[in-house]
Amino acid sequence: MKKHLNRRKPKRILRLPDLDHSKTVVLNTLGSPESQRSYRFAIDDFISWYCSEPRLAFNKTIVLRYRLQLEARLLSASTINVRLAAVRRLAYEAADSGLLSPELAASIRRVKGPKRLGVRVGNWLTAQQGKMLLGIPVGSSVRGKRDYAMLALTSWLWASTL
């Protein structure tokens, strides 16, 4: 006589309670409050998008569609990569909880983010402007000394790359 083990089959469609449970687990594994804030925002954004479409399976194709939606919103590559990292982590926690098959979680992990191309743009100071900035008295407070040290280190690093 064979015994049937009462194992639950992992789901393909995760509902809001499943996603909330996985989100809580992900956030509890993060040490930094800033990381928690960033991941909470990214996961909430994904959950609201995911739940807006009825009966979507949670798989690689859906995460690719989410990536396309993020790109359509003209978000930067680094922002998209942070959001996808949070979704990948959500998938792994769902798999660890038995809510999602490990194969689906592994396929979601293989979703690549956009490459960061080019250099950052902005208004850069010239060497003369940097020297003038360092010449501004900052006072003797701890904050003023800290600010001076950061500016001096930044200008030294910048000058050493030339």
Backbone hydrogen bonds, N-H to C=O, Kabsch-Sander energy under -0.5 kcal/mol:
donor,donor_aa,acceptor,acceptor_aa,energy
5,L,3,K,-0.6
7,R,5,L,-2.1
11,K,99,L,-1.9
14,L,12,R,-0.6
19,L,15,R,-2.4
20,D,16,L,-2.8
21,H,17,P,-2.2
22,S,18,D,-2.3
23,K,19,L,-2.6
24,T,20,D,-2.3
25,V,21,H,-2.0
26,V,22,S,-2.5
27,L,23,K,-2.7
28,N,24,T,-1.9
29,T,25,V,-0.9
29,T,26,V,-1.0
30,L,26,V,-0.6
30,L,27,L,-0.8
36,Q,32,S,-2.3
37,R,33,P,-2.3
38,S,34,E,-2.4
39,Y,35,S,-2.9
40,R,36,Q,-2.6
41,F,37,R,-2.2
42,A,38,S,-2.3
43,I,39,Y,-3.1
44,D,40,R,-2.6
45,D,41,F,-2.2
46,F,42,A,-2.2
47,I,43,I,-3.0
48,S,44,D,-2.4
49,W,45,D,-1.9
50,Y,46,F,-3.4
51,C,47,I,-2.8
52,S,48,S,-0.8
52,S,49,W,-0.6
53,E,49,W,-0.6
53,E,50,Y,-0.8
56,L,53,E,-0.7
58,F,12,R,-3.9
59,N,57,A,-1.1
63,V,59,N,-1.9
64,L,60,K,-2.4
65,R,61,T,-2.3
66,Y,62,I,-2.3
67,R,63,V,-2.3
68,L,64,L,-2.3
69,Q,65,R,-2.1
70,L,66,Y,-2.3
71,E,67,R,-2.5
72,A,68,L,-2.1
73,R,69,Q,-1.1
74,L,71,E,-1.7
75,L,70,L,-1.5
80,I,76,S,-2.3
81,N,77,A,-2.4
82,V,78,S,-1.9
83,R,79,T,-2.2
84,L,80,I,-2.6
85,A,81,N,-2.0
86,A,82,V,-1.8
87,V,83,R,-1.8
88,R,84,L,-2.7
89,R,85,A,-2.2
90,L,86,A,-2.1
91,A,87,V,-2.2
92,Y,88,R,-2.2
93,E,89,R,-2.3
94,A,90,L,-2.1
95,A,91,A,-2.2
96,D,92,Y,-2.6
97,S,93,E,-1.6
98,G,95,A,-1.3
99,L,94,A,-2.5
100,L,94,A,-1.2
101,S,11,K,-0.6
105,A,101,S,-2.1
106,A,102,P,-2.3
107,S,103,E,-2.1
108,I,104,L,-2.2
109,R,105,A,-1.9
110,R,106,A,-1.0
111,V,108,I,-1.6
112,K,110,R,-0.6
117,L,115,K,-0.8
124,W,122,G,-0.8
130,G,126,T,-2.3
131,K,127,A,-2.1
132,M,128,Q,-2.2
133,L,129,Q,-2.3
134,L,130,G,-2.2
135,G,131,K,-1.3
136,I,132,M,-0.5
136,I,133,L,-1.0
145,K,141,S,-2.3
146,R,142,V,-2.4
147,D,143,R,-2.7
148,Y,144,G,-2.3
149,A,145,K,-2.4
150,M,146,R,-2.4
151,L,147,D,-2.4
152,A,148,Y,-2.8
153,L,149,A,-2.4
154,T,150,M,-2.5
155,S,151,L,-2.5
156,W,152,A,-2.2
157,L,153,L,-2.7
158,W,154,T,-2.4
159,A,155,S,-2.4
160,S,156,W,-2.1
161,T,157,L,-0.8
161,T,158,W,-0.8
162,L,159,A,-0.9
